[in-house]
Amino acid sequence: MLSILCILTFIFSGMSVIGFFAVSVNYEQSLEVMRTVYGNMPEAGFLLQAPRDFFFVSFILSALSLAGAILMWNLRKNGFHIYTASQLAMLAVPLLYFGSETNPLLNIVITALFVYLYARNLKYMH
C-alpha cells in the first residue's frame, strides 16, 4: 500500500512541481494560455487573477510534498511529517490568495485520505 501511495504522489506532485515551476518562470505567457484554456470556465477564473508568487509558493510546497514521498519511499518517518505539512499548507494557500472563490472540498477529501493512508503505514517507517 505504501508503494502505491508513493507512486501516486510521485506522479501528481511531480506534475505539480513541473507545472507550477513552468508558470512561475513563464508567467506572462502562461497567463495567455490559461486565458485561452480557462476563459470559458468561471469556476477556474480565479487562476487568471493569481499573482506569480502564488505559483512559486505552490511550486515550493509541491516540491516539499514530493520530497516527503521520496523519504517515505525510503521508509523514513520524517517524510510523513514533511508531506503532511506541505499538503496542509497547499490547502491553505488558495484560501489565503483567493478567499472564498475556491471550492477546496475535493482537495480536502483527497488530502485527508492520503494522509490517513500514509499514517497507517508509519509503523513500517523508522
Legacy VTK file of the C-alpha trace (Angstrom):
# vtk DataFile Version 3.0
C-alpha trace
ASCII
DATASET POLYDATA
POINTS 126 float
0.000 0.000 0.000
2.829 2.397 0.841
4.397 1.821 -2.566
1.138 2.587 -4.366
0.621 5.781 -2.361
4.179 6.917 -3.036
3.896 6.222 -6.756
0.658 8.206 -6.955
2.300 11.048 -5.041
5.364 10.907 -7.320
3.103 11.280 -10.337
0.827 14.052 -9.091
3.375 16.020 -7.062
5.915 15.623 -9.859
3.458 17.029 -12.394
2.630 19.865 -9.992
6.311 20.697 -9.493
6.846 20.907 -13.244
3.635 22.831 -13.905
3.966 25.377 -11.109
7.643 25.922 -11.928
6.850 26.470 -15.607
4.134 29.003 -14.797
6.408 30.788 -12.303
9.189 31.125 -14.851
6.974 31.938 -17.865
4.278 33.847 -16.022
3.022 36.204 -18.764
2.986 33.532 -21.472
1.296 31.084 -19.106
-1.460 33.587 -18.331
-2.198 33.890 -22.047
-2.502 30.114 -22.348
-4.681 29.960 -19.220
-6.963 32.665 -20.628
-7.481 30.503 -23.702
-7.990 27.275 -21.756
-9.936 28.585 -18.740
-11.608 31.602 -20.316
-14.984 29.865 -20.549
-14.746 28.172 -17.161
-15.964 30.559 -14.449
-15.017 28.122 -11.675
-11.350 28.355 -12.712
-11.375 32.093 -13.372
-9.586 32.862 -10.120
-6.414 31.369 -11.619
-6.359 34.173 -14.165
-6.083 36.647 -11.277
-3.336 34.722 -9.490
-0.078 36.576 -8.926
3.244 34.979 -9.838
4.104 34.307 -6.197
1.029 32.061 -5.847
2.552 29.732 -8.433
6.016 29.971 -6.869
4.693 29.125 -3.386
2.711 26.248 -4.897
5.878 25.036 -6.642
7.813 25.020 -3.332
5.036 23.188 -1.494
4.703 20.619 -4.292
8.454 20.032 -4.164
8.247 19.505 -0.394
5.393 17.073 -0.881
7.462 15.164 -3.427
10.476 15.172 -1.087
8.293 13.793 1.709
7.077 10.981 -0.544
10.658 10.141 -1.543
11.610 9.908 2.124
8.595 7.689 2.862
9.523 5.503 -0.126
12.831 5.024 1.710
10.840 4.231 4.885
11.801 7.473 6.631
9.147 8.623 9.091
10.153 12.288 8.787
8.896 12.139 5.187
5.372 11.728 6.537
5.680 14.935 8.532
7.118 16.880 5.596
4.430 15.525 3.277
1.593 16.266 5.712
2.783 19.797 6.491
3.180 20.644 2.805
-0.236 19.222 1.946
-1.937 21.200 4.708
-0.158 24.342 3.545
-1.281 23.616 -0.020
-4.870 23.590 1.226
-4.372 26.960 2.906
-2.544 28.800 0.096
-5.522 29.155 -2.309
-7.702 30.328 0.575
-5.120 32.953 1.515
-4.811 34.221 -2.055
-8.398 33.890 -3.282
-10.610 33.549 -0.222
-13.989 32.032 -0.888
-13.541 31.991 -4.677
-12.191 28.452 -4.465
-14.009 25.272 -3.512
-11.458 23.168 -1.639
-13.775 20.293 -0.677
-12.361 17.742 -3.137
-8.787 18.733 -2.245
-9.573 18.385 1.460
-11.028 14.907 0.954
-8.095 13.702 -1.166
-5.522 15.192 1.213
-7.238 13.661 4.249
-7.401 10.271 2.541
-3.721 10.277 1.573
-2.569 11.493 4.997
-4.706 8.835 6.677
-3.379 6.059 4.433
0.209 7.223 4.860
-0.318 7.385 8.649
-1.450 3.763 8.634
1.964 2.882 7.206
4.016 4.754 9.833
4.658 1.503 11.690
6.825 0.346 8.769
8.936 3.510 8.798
11.812 4.414 11.079
LINES 1 127
126 0 1 2 3 4 5 6 7 8 9 10 11 12 13 14 15 16 17 18 19 20 21 22 23 24 25 26 27 28 29 30 31 32 33 34 35 36 37 38 39 40 41 42 43 44 45 46 47 48 49 50 51 52 53 54 55 56 57 58 59 60 61 62 63 64 65 66 67 68 69 70 71 72 73 74 75 76 77 78 79 80 81 82 83 84 85 86 87 88 89 90 91 92 93 94 95 96 97 98 99 100 101 102 103 104 105 106 107 108 109 110 111 112 113 114 115 116 117 118 119 120 121 122 123 124 125
